């Protein structure tokens, strides 16, 4: 029977190094030992990776990240995404206190992946979508529906780790990677998607339903 630790693999490695350092500095004095212990605990807390239970309905889009819905809007996506027409974008902000493991918002195949090097502006700013370092993942469901989600590095985050590949088939809520130390994820949905979250709402990766992409006739023009 496989036993999986509730921490990301990078977190286990980093926490191990911190723990060794903590033991060494603990020999200097009790206070230093406690400091090392707290640093190890903080490292494990940041890299925690709990199991999630995804919805059973196939038409829904779940949140790829833990965090807060920063903004919901109609938009024309950045040029590098090569998406024509008007799309709906949901931006989710991840603070340093959130789980940072990202998950697939739909079941489908990865058609394309696009890494764009960039700057590290505060992810609460609109320009982060166009200028920050980011990793875009283009997906298509079995019914032909397309969507894109973008991992965006922030002011503190300096590394995006993506664990999936082009042509890989993903299940709803499957782990896809991690962004370290505060960041953002943008989800681009077809224009007829029904948005089921609100700005300011807390999301849980793999569980919170962001939208239904079969019920797009209901759309509050004034709200978004």
C-alpha positions as CSV (number, residue, x, y, z in Angstrom):
1,X,0.0,0.0,0.0
2,X,1.4,3.4,-1.0
3,X,1.5,6.0,1.7
4,X,1.6,9.6,0.5
5,X,2.9,12.4,2.7
6,X,0.6,15.5,2.8
7,X,3.4,17.7,1.6
8,X,4.8,18.7,-1.9
9,X,8.0,16.8,-2.9
10,X,10.0,20.0,-3.0
11,X,8.7,20.9,0.5
12,X,10.0,17.7,1.9
13,X,13.4,18.3,0.5
14,X,13.6,21.9,1.7
15,X,12.2,21.0,5.1
16,X,14.8,18.3,5.5
17,X,17.6,20.8,4.9
18,X,16.1,23.3,7.3
19,X,15.7,20.6,9.9
20,X,19.4,19.6,9.7
21,X,20.3,23.3,10.0
22,X,17.9,23.5,13.0
23,X,19.6,20.6,14.7
24,X,23.0,22.3,14.2
25,X,22.0,25.7,15.5
26,X,20.2,24.0,18.3
27,X,23.5,23.1,19.7
28,X,24.3,26.8,20.1
29,X,21.4,27.3,22.5
30,X,17.8,26.5,23.3
31,X,16.4,29.7,21.8
32,X,18.2,29.0,18.5
33,X,16.9,25.4,18.6
34,X,13.3,26.7,18.9
35,X,13.9,29.1,16.0
36,X,15.1,26.3,13.8
37,X,12.0,24.2,14.8
38,X,9.7,27.0,13.9
39,X,11.4,27.5,10.5
40,X,11.0,23.8,9.7
41,X,7.3,23.9,10.7
42,X,6.7,27.0,8.6
43,X,8.4,25.4,5.6
44,X,6.2,22.3,5.9
45,X,3.1,24.5,6.4
46,X,3.8,26.4,3.1
47,X,4.4,23.2,1.1
48,X,1.4,21.3,2.5
49,X,-0.5,19.3,-0.1
50,X,-3.8,17.9,1.3
51,X,-6.0,15.5,-0.6
52,X,-9.1,17.1,-2.2
53,X,-12.5,15.7,-3.3
54,X,-13.5,17.0,-6.7
55,X,-17.1,17.4,-7.9
56,X,-18.7,14.5,-9.9
57,X,-20.4,16.7,-12.5
58,X,-18.3,16.7,-15.7
59,X,-19.4,20.1,-17.1
60,X,-18.0,22.2,-14.3
61,X,-14.7,24.0,-14.0
62,X,-13.0,23.8,-10.6
63,X,-10.6,26.2,-9.1
64,X,-6.9,25.4,-9.9
65,X,-5.7,27.2,-6.8
66,X,-6.5,27.9,-3.2
67,X,-7.0,31.6,-2.7
68,X,-9.4,34.5,-3.2
69,X,-11.2,35.5,-6.4
70,X,-9.4,38.7,-7.2
71,X,-11.4,39.7,-10.3
72,X,-13.9,38.4,-12.8
73,X,-14.1,40.1,-16.1
74,X,-14.8,39.9,-19.9
75,X,-11.6,40.3,-21.8
76,X,-9.5,39.8,-24.9
77,X,-6.7,37.5,-23.7
78,X,-3.0,38.5,-24.1
79,X,-1.7,38.2,-27.7
80,X,0.6,35.3,-26.8
81,X,-2.3,33.1,-26.0
82,X,-3.7,33.4,-29.5
83,X,-7.3,33.3,-28.4
84,X,-9.7,35.1,-30.7
85,X,-12.9,36.8,-29.5
86,X,-14.1,37.7,-26.1
87,X,-13.4,35.3,-23.1
88,X,-14.3,35.4,-19.4
89,X,-11.3,35.6,-17.0
90,X,-11.3,34.6,-13.3
91,X,-8.2,35.7,-11.4
92,X,-7.3,34.0,-8.2
93,X,-4.8,35.4,-5.7
94,X,-2.7,33.1,-3.6
95,X,-1.2,34.5,-0.5
96,X,1.8,33.0,1.3
97,X,-0.7,31.3,3.7
98,X,-2.5,29.4,1.0
99,X,-1.8,25.9,-0.2
100,X,0.3,26.5,-3.4
101,X,-0.2,23.2,-5.2
102,X,-2.2,23.9,-8.4
103,X,-4.8,21.4,-9.9
104,X,-6.4,20.9,-13.2
105,X,-9.7,22.8,-13.5
106,X,-11.2,20.3,-16.0
107,X,-10.8,16.7,-17.2
108,X,-9.2,16.9,-20.6
109,X,-6.0,16.8,-22.7
110,X,-3.2,19.4,-22.6
111,X,-3.1,20.7,-26.2
112,X,-0.2,23.2,-25.6
113,X,2.0,24.7,-23.0
114,X,3.6,28.1,-23.2
115,X,6.2,29.5,-20.8
116,X,6.7,33.3,-20.9
117,X,9.6,34.8,-19.0
118,X,8.8,38.2,-17.4
119,X,8.9,40.5,-14.5
120,X,7.6,40.1,-10.9
121,X,5.0,42.8,-10.4
122,X,2.5,42.6,-7.6
123,X,-0.1,40.0,-8.8
124,X,-3.0,42.2,-7.7
125,X,-2.2,44.5,-10.6
126,X,-3.9,43.9,-14.0
127,X,-0.6,44.2,-15.8
128,X,0.6,41.0,-14.1
129,X,-1.3,39.0,-16.6
130,X,0.7,40.5,-19.5
131,X,4.1,41.2,-17.9
132,X,4.9,38.8,-15.2
133,X,6.7,35.4,-15.6
134,X,4.0,32.9,-16.3
135,X,3.1,29.4,-17.6
136,X,0.0,28.9,-19.7
137,X,-1.7,25.5,-20.0
138,X,-4.2,25.0,-22.9
139,X,-6.7,22.3,-22.4
140,X,-9.5,20.7,-24.3
141,X,-12.3,18.5,-22.9
142,X,-13.6,15.4,-24.6
143,X,-16.6,17.4,-25.9
144,X,-14.3,19.9,-27.6
145,X,-14.6,22.7,-25.1
146,X,-11.3,24.7,-24.8
147,X,-10.0,26.7,-21.8
148,X,-6.7,28.0,-20.6
149,X,-5.3,28.6,-17.1
150,X,-2.1,30.5,-16.4
151,X,0.2,30.2,-13.5
152,X,1.7,33.6,-12.7
153,X,4.7,34.4,-10.5
154,X,4.3,37.3,-8.2
155,X,6.3,39.9,-6.3
156,X,7.7,37.3,-3.9
157,X,7.2,34.1,-5.9
158,X,10.2,33.4,-8.1
159,X,9.6,29.9,-9.3
160,X,6.8,28.2,-11.2
161,X,7.1,24.4,-11.3
162,X,4.9,22.6,-13.8
163,X,4.7,18.8,-13.5
164,X,2.6,18.0,-16.6
165,X,3.4,17.8,-20.3
166,X,1.8,18.5,-23.7
167,X,-0.6,15.7,-24.9
168,X,-1.0,14.5,-21.3
169,X,-4.6,13.6,-20.2
170,X,-5.6,15.1,-16.9
171,X,-8.4,14.3,-14.5
172,X,-10.5,17.0,-12.9
173,X,-8.6,18.2,-9.8
174,X,-5.4,16.4,-10.7
175,X,-2.2,18.1,-9.4
176,X,-0.3,20.0,-12.1
177,X,2.4,21.9,-10.2
178,X,3.2,24.6,-7.7
179,X,4.1,28.3,-7.5
180,X,6.2,29.3,-4.6
181,X,5.6,32.1,-2.1
182,X,2.5,34.0,-3.1
183,X,1.2,34.2,-6.7
184,X,-1.9,34.2,-9.0
185,X,-3.7,31.9,-11.4
186,X,-5.8,33.3,-14.3
187,X,-8.5,31.1,-15.8
188,X,-9.8,31.9,-19.3
189,X,-13.2,30.4,-20.1
190,X,-15.4,30.5,-23.2
191,X,-17.7,33.5,-23.4
192,X,-20.9,31.5,-22.8
193,X,-19.7,30.0,-19.5
194,X,-21.9,30.5,-16.4
195,X,-19.7,32.0,-13.7
196,X,-20.6,30.5,-10.3
197,X,-18.3,32.4,-8.0
198,X,-18.0,36.1,-6.9
199,X,-15.2,38.5,-6.4
200,X,-13.8,38.2,-2.9
201,X,-14.9,34.5,-2.6
202,X,-12.4,32.0,-1.0
203,X,-11.6,29.1,-3.3
204,X,-10.3,25.6,-2.6
205,X,-8.2,24.0,-5.4
206,X,-9.9,21.0,-7.0
207,X,-13.1,21.5,-5.0
208,X,-14.6,25.0,-5.5
209,X,-16.7,25.2,-8.7
210,X,-15.8,28.3,-10.7
211,X,-18.1,27.9,-13.6
212,X,-20.4,25.6,-15.7
213,X,-19.5,25.6,-19.3
214,X,-22.7,24.1,-20.5
215,X,-25.1,26.7,-19.1
216,X,-23.7,29.9,-20.5
217,X,-27.1,31.7,-21.2
218,X,-27.2,33.0,-17.7
219,X,-24.9,35.9,-17.4
220,X,-25.1,39.0,-15.3
221,X,-24.0,41.8,-17.7
222,X,-24.0,44.5,-15.0
223,X,-22.1,42.4,-12.5
224,X,-19.2,41.4,-14.7
